[in-house]
Amino acid sequence: MKKYVLILGLLSYGIANAQTKIPADVEKLLQKNTCLACHNADKKVVGPAYKEVAKRNYTKDQIVELIYKPKPSNWPGYPPMAALPNVPRSEALKIATWITSLNKKK
C-alpha cells in the first residue's frame, strides 16, 4: 500500500510541476529573436509568461502587432517591452499561433 501512495504522490507532484513543452521549431524562433531573454512559457521572468499572455485571448494578429509595437499599458507592473521590428512576420505569426494555442490546453 505504501508503494502505491508513494507512486501516486510522485505522479501528482510531476503533473502539478510539469512545464509546458515548447515545440522545437518555435523554441528556435524564440531563441533567435531573443524572446526567451524576457519570457518563459510558464512563469514570469522579466515579462509575463506566455501562458499569461494566452489567457488574455489576443488574436494571432494582435500578438504579432504587439511584437512590433508593444503597449506597456496592457501589462502594468512589468517593464515596457522593446519593439521588435526585426522579427520577420512569418516568424512572429508562428510564435503567436503557438502562444494562442496555450489557452486551449487544460
Buried (B, 14 or more C-beta within 10 A) or exposed (E): EEEEEEEEEEEEEEEEEEEBEBEEEBBEBBEEBEBBEBBBBEEEEEBBBBBBBBEBEBEBEBBBBBBEEBEEEBBEEBEEBEEBEEBEEEBBBBBBEBBBBBBEEE
